[in-house]
Amino acid sequence: MGTRVGTSFAQLEFLAAAIEDGNMTTAAARLHTTQSNLSVALAKLERHLGVELLVRHRSRGVVPTAAGLEIAERARAILRAARELEEWSRTETEEVTGSVRLGCFVPLTSFYIPALLRELQERAPRLEVSIEEAPMDVLRQHVADAELDLALVYDQRLPDQLVFRHLADVSPYVIFASDSPFARRERVHLHELTGQTMVSYDLSSFTTTRTRQLFEHLGLPAPRELPATSIETVRALVAGGAGFAILNQRWGTDVTADGSAVTSVELADHVEPLGLGVLTRQATRSAKVRLLGDLLATHAARRHPPAP
C-alpha cells in the first residue's frame, strides 16, 4: 500500500491564495476564513512537506520561496483536476449545465460552430458556450493554461499535458476561377501549379506552411504567393482570376461573396491528409466537454466521411 497523503485540498488552496494576494489577511477574507486559520494551515503544510514555502514580512506581507512557487503551481493543477472531478461526478447524473469555453482555429469556425450551437440548444439548453477564435499556437497555449476547456484544431505536435482526440481526416483540394482551363479538369497535379500564382490565407502560419509543404514534399518549388487576410477573400480573388488556392474544408456553394464562382478540382498527387480533432488537457473529463467533443465528432464525420 502507498503512503497516506497528509496534505489537504484546503491547504493547497490556502497556499495558492496567499501567494496570489501576497497578504494573509486579504487571502483569508477571499477564502471566507480567519487569518489565524490560514496561518496555522500553512504552517502545518510547511512542516509536513519539510520546506519553507513563505517568508513572512510585517510590512510586505508574504513572499513565496522558490519551493513555494513550484509547489503552488502544482497545487493549482491539483485543484483544477479536483474541480473537474467534482463537476464530472455531478453531471453524470444531472442535466449538462454551467459554462464551457471552446476555442476554434479561425478557418474552421464557420464550418462547425453554427451547427454545434444549434444542436446544443436542443441537447443542453442551459449550457453556456463561449467561443474564442484564434491561431493554433494561441489555442494550444490557452488549453494548456486552462483558459479554454477544449479547442477544435488540426493535428500538431503537442506538449505532454495535452490530449488530441482525432475526429476526421481532411484531404486538401484546389479551387480555380470557373473560366480557368484547369476548371474543366477532374484532377490536377501539383507540378502543374508551380508556375501559377497561389492565393494564400496570410493570417494563419499553420495553413500557409502546410500548403507550401505539399510542394516541398514532392521536391517542387513553391508557387509565387498572393496573400489574403480571410478565407472568403481567398475565394473571391481566385474567382476573379488572381490565381488558384489549396483549401481543406469544403464549402456548401461555389458562389463567392461578390457573386462570382470558383470550381473545385481534386489533387492527383497522393498527399497526407490533415487530422482534425479536439484538443483538451489530460485531466479534462467533464460531461460538458465530452458532449461538445461528441457533437463535433458527429459533424466532422458528416463533412469528411472516411475514404472507401
Disulfide bonds with the S-S distance in Angstrom:
none
